[in-house]
Amino acid sequence: MTRIYPDEPAGPFEAPPLSFEDKEGRTVEIRAFDGDVDALVAMYLDFDPEDRAQGIPPTGEERIRDWLDGIASEDCVNVVARANEQVVGHATLVPDGGAGYELAIFVLSSYQNAGIGTRLITALLGQGEREGVDRVWLTVERWNAPAIALYRKVGFESSKSESFEMEMSLRLDPGRRD
């Protein structure tokens, strides 16, 4: 499939590690994924079924672990957000078999609308640049206005629309250093 990417790179994006206070006053740390799959599994076991989109994340520990085997691997770029030593958010760039990477982001419902998603995406994009990624895309359900606004805010542009999904993309500058 041919994807359309903007000509100009978005950013710059700050790569992890970084620490900030969210809108609720909680200290949040974002780091590159350190291989602690059990911490990710714990987050996804707490994930609100209402927040699942396009069938992910899966439900049940075994299915979650199988899914993470594919995306928590060395060929993917992963960052996690922690608050009070608990993983509260995870974002990943998964190679699509072509020149691009698909982005997915997940934040526990009790930590949503506090600025964590924005910082998690920008940290992921910064880590992606650091690791040589230059093209990123995602799909989002057309009625998910908060997610679409977030993606546009960090530089994604609409590239294609299907009946109930919108594809968005951006270009990174992997030669840029933080």
Secondary structure by P-SEA (a helix, b strand, c coil): cbbbbbcccccccccccbbbbccccbbbbbbccccaaaaaaaaaaaccccccccccccccaaaaaaaaaacccccbbbbbbbcccccccccbbbbccccbbbbbbbbcccccccaaaaaaaaaaaaaaaaaccccccccccccaaaaaaaaaaaccccccccccbbbbbccccccccc
